[in-house]
């Protein structure tokens, strides 16, 4: 059993549920922060506990991992289907996807 959970008397399942709730609260606050400095500080704090931002700019668009928020035209066939810009960063908790990034995708149509 986790030593912190033992010392605090909290069951591991409850500790994980509490961690998840706090992470969700941090993401909510970061999305609404009026200061870039505050948002950056929250993001760094999350990264310190294994929660990392996803900004897949330049990667191939993958509907299983990305949410398309829009499209931008390109004449460059090599760019078609790649992420032009991350509109809203996604987040992973270690290797578990918490929120898919919302992205703009290059298209030739």
Short mmCIF file of the C-alpha atoms (twelve columns), coordinates in Angstrom:
data_MODEL
# 
_entry.id   MODEL 
# 
loop_
_atom_site.group_PDB 
_atom_site.id 
_atom_site.type_symbol 
_atom_site.label_atom_id 
_atom_site.label_alt_id 
_atom_site.label_comp_id 
_atom_site.label_asym_id 
_atom_site.label_seq_id 
_atom_site.Cartn_x 
_atom_site.Cartn_y 
_atom_site.Cartn_z 
_atom_site.pdbx_PDB_model_num 
ATOM 1   C CA . UNK A 1   0.000   0.000  0.000   1 
ATOM 2   C CA . UNK A 2   1.094   3.565  -0.680  1 
ATOM 3   C CA . UNK A 3   2.927   5.054  2.360   1 
ATOM 4   C CA . UNK A 4   1.145   8.399  1.954   1 
ATOM 5   C CA . UNK A 5   -2.238  6.692  1.894   1 
ATOM 6   C CA . UNK A 6   -1.285  4.648  4.965   1 
ATOM 7   C CA . UNK A 7   -0.109  7.712  6.867   1 
ATOM 8   C CA . UNK A 8   -3.210  9.705  5.979   1 
ATOM 9   C CA . UNK A 9   -5.679  6.855  6.438   1 
ATOM 10  C CA . UNK A 10  -6.991  7.342  2.889   1 
ATOM 11  C CA . UNK A 11  -7.664  4.297  0.737   1 
ATOM 12  C CA . UNK A 12  -5.612  4.210  -2.502  1 
ATOM 13  C CA . UNK A 13  -8.767  4.374  -4.636  1 
ATOM 14  C CA . UNK A 14  -9.880  7.526  -2.816  1 
ATOM 15  C CA . UNK A 15  -6.420  9.069  -3.153  1 
ATOM 16  C CA . UNK A 16  -6.502  8.451  -6.934  1 
ATOM 17  C CA . UNK A 17  -10.009 9.894  -7.203  1 
ATOM 18  C CA . UNK A 18  -8.902  12.977 -5.249  1 
ATOM 19  C CA . UNK A 19  -5.830  13.369 -7.502  1 
ATOM 20  C CA . UNK A 20  -8.005  13.149 -10.603 1 
ATOM 21  C CA . UNK A 21  -10.423 15.772 -9.216  1 
ATOM 22  C CA . UNK A 22  -7.559  18.157 -8.428  1 
ATOM 23  C CA . UNK A 23  -6.060  17.698 -11.906 1 
ATOM 24  C CA . UNK A 24  -9.434  18.461 -13.502 1 
ATOM 25  C CA . UNK A 25  -9.762  21.578 -11.325 1 
ATOM 26  C CA . UNK A 26  -6.288  22.730 -12.405 1 
ATOM 27  C CA . UNK A 27  -7.159  22.232 -16.097 1 
ATOM 28  C CA . UNK A 28  -10.387 24.194 -15.595 1 
ATOM 29  C CA . UNK A 29  -8.506  27.040 -13.884 1 
ATOM 30  C CA . UNK A 30  -5.748  27.051 -16.494 1 
ATOM 31  C CA . UNK A 31  -8.271  27.299 -19.341 1 
ATOM 32  C CA . UNK A 32  -9.809  30.352 -17.699 1 
ATOM 33  C CA . UNK A 33  -6.674  32.091 -16.425 1 
ATOM 34  C CA . UNK A 34  -6.473  35.710 -17.548 1 
ATOM 35  C CA . UNK A 35  -2.720  35.746 -17.017 1 
ATOM 36  C CA . UNK A 36  -0.299  33.795 -19.196 1 
ATOM 37  C CA . UNK A 37  1.997   33.610 -16.167 1 
ATOM 38  C CA . UNK A 38  -0.678  31.951 -14.030 1 
ATOM 39  C CA . UNK A 39  -1.539  29.457 -16.801 1 
ATOM 40  C CA . UNK A 40  2.165   28.676 -17.275 1 
ATOM 41  C CA . UNK A 41  2.635   28.129 -13.533 1 
ATOM 42  C CA . UNK A 42  -0.318  25.714 -13.399 1 
ATOM 43  C CA . UNK A 43  1.044   23.834 -16.419 1 
ATOM 44  C CA . UNK A 44  4.494   23.532 -14.788 1 
ATOM 45  C CA . UNK A 45  2.913   22.310 -11.549 1 
ATOM 46  C CA . UNK A 46  0.953   19.664 -13.429 1 
ATOM 47  C CA . UNK A 47  4.080   18.588 -15.316 1 
ATOM 48  C CA . UNK A 48  5.861   18.100 -11.995 1 
ATOM 49  C CA . UNK A 49  3.351   15.357 -11.107 1 
ATOM 50  C CA . UNK A 50  3.381   13.684 -14.534 1 
ATOM 51  C CA . UNK A 51  0.567   15.571 -16.297 1 
ATOM 52  C CA . UNK A 52  1.891   16.987 -19.574 1 
ATOM 53  C CA . UNK A 53  0.427   19.261 -22.232 1 
ATOM 54  C CA . UNK A 54  -0.005  18.026 -25.795 1 
ATOM 55  C CA . UNK A 55  0.611   20.521 -28.583 1 
ATOM 56  C CA . UNK A 56  0.954   18.401 -31.733 1 
ATOM 57  C CA . UNK A 57  1.760   21.229 -34.174 1 
ATOM 58  C CA . UNK A 58  3.313   19.741 -37.318 1 
ATOM 59  C CA . UNK A 59  2.237   16.158 -36.502 1 
ATOM 60  C CA . UNK A 60  -0.096  14.088 -38.685 1 
ATOM 61  C CA . UNK A 61  -3.709  14.590 -37.647 1 
ATOM 62  C CA . UNK A 62  -4.988  11.497 -35.825 1 
ATOM 63  C CA . UNK A 63  -8.724  11.544 -35.026 1 
ATOM 64  C CA . UNK A 64  -8.106  8.979  -32.267 1 
ATOM 65  C CA . UNK A 65  -5.807  11.452 -30.465 1 
ATOM 66  C CA . UNK A 66  -6.803  14.892 -31.754 1 
ATOM 67  C CA . UNK A 67  -10.051 16.817 -32.026 1 
ATOM 68  C CA . UNK A 68  -10.409 18.846 -35.221 1 
ATOM 69  C CA . UNK A 69  -11.487 22.374 -34.382 1 
ATOM 70  C CA . UNK A 70  -11.016 23.820 -37.839 1 
ATOM 71  C CA . UNK A 71  -9.177  23.666 -41.108 1 
ATOM 72  C CA . UNK A 72  -6.880  25.980 -43.013 1 
ATOM 73  C CA . UNK A 73  -6.225  25.739 -46.737 1 
ATOM 74  C CA . UNK A 74  -2.798  25.007 -48.122 1 
ATOM 75  C CA . UNK A 75  -1.438  24.575 -51.621 1 
ATOM 76  C CA . UNK A 76  1.390   22.406 -50.268 1 
ATOM 77  C CA . UNK A 77  0.386   18.749 -50.686 1 
ATOM 78  C CA . UNK A 78  2.972   17.733 -48.069 1 
ATOM 79  C CA . UNK A 79  1.098   19.689 -45.371 1 
ATOM 80  C CA . UNK A 80  -2.320  18.210 -46.074 1 
ATOM 81  C CA . UNK A 81  -3.554  16.282 -43.044 1 
ATOM 82  C CA . UNK A 82  -1.027  17.754 -40.632 1 
ATOM 83  C CA . UNK A 83  -1.768  19.887 -37.583 1 
ATOM 84  C CA . UNK A 84  -1.336  23.557 -38.447 1 
ATOM 85  C CA . UNK A 85  -1.958  24.872 -34.942 1 
ATOM 86  C CA . UNK A 86  -3.078  23.728 -31.508 1 
ATOM 87  C CA . UNK A 87  -6.120  25.735 -30.485 1 
ATOM 88  C CA . UNK A 88  -6.529  24.154 -27.037 1 
ATOM 89  C CA . UNK A 89  -3.764  21.952 -25.615 1 
ATOM 90  C CA . UNK A 90  -4.555  18.406 -24.647 1 
ATOM 91  C CA . UNK A 91  -3.200  16.673 -21.568 1 
ATOM 92  C CA . UNK A 92  -1.914  13.233 -20.613 1 
ATOM 93  C CA . UNK A 93  -1.455  11.879 -17.111 1 
ATOM 94  C CA . UNK A 94  1.684   9.806  -17.597 1 
ATOM 95  C CA . UNK A 95  0.425   7.698  -20.554 1 
ATOM 96  C CA . UNK A 96  -3.348  8.145  -20.057 1 
ATOM 97  C CA . UNK A 97  -5.092  10.720 -22.247 1 
ATOM 98  C CA . UNK A 98  -7.082  13.159 -20.112 1 
ATOM 99  C CA . UNK A 99  -8.115  15.545 -22.850 1 
ATOM 100 C CA . UNK A 100 -7.481  15.504 -26.583 1 
ATOM 101 C CA . UNK A 101 -5.968  18.657 -28.045 1 
ATOM 102 C CA . UNK A 102 -8.260  20.738 -30.257 1 
ATOM 103 C CA . UNK A 103 -6.353  21.479 -33.461 1 
ATOM 104 C CA . UNK A 104 -6.562  23.215 -36.809 1 
ATOM 105 C CA . UNK A 105 -5.663  20.918 -39.695 1 
ATOM 106 C CA . UNK A 106 -4.190  21.758 -43.104 1 
ATOM 107 C CA . UNK A 107 -6.443  20.835 -46.015 1 
ATOM 108 C CA . UNK A 108 -6.253  21.264 -49.793 1 
ATOM 109 C CA . UNK A 109 -10.017 21.261 -50.343 1 
# 
